[in-house]
């Protein structure tokens, strides 16, 4: 009997989700398109709120920090509580820290992607200006009728 109730509850929740708006489907599509792409916030150190510089991570809790910020925070203390909210690591030491190669690569990729996007936007803007300029001259030219003067075609 409990099994029947659980199945019934599961089926009713799946019916609700199947009745979702088209907007939600579009949101999911956008999310899937951006899957695997890091956001700017993910590239920032929670200690400095700046992009990671020399990212390192704890071997105990896997949280990532900027090396200088963590060194500064630990200072002369033997250990500190991990600064990430809700983390149970209460004994974070510099001995537990290793280079975060993955985050280093992610930050580099993020900046390359940002630069490529900026270049693409500039090229598109330049192309739009060229098209507008061409279309503007073309429309002016199409209003004129050609005349032949001494073997040359001249637009009036």
Secondary structure, DSSP 8 states (H G I E B T S, - for coil): -HHHHHHHHHHHHHHHHHT--HHHHHHHHHHHHTTT---TGGGB-TTTSSB-SSEEEETTT--EEEHHHHHHHHTTSS-B--SSTT-----B-GGGEEE-HHHHHHHHHHHHHHHHHHHHHHHHHHHHHHHHHHHHHHHHHHTS-EEEETTEEEE-
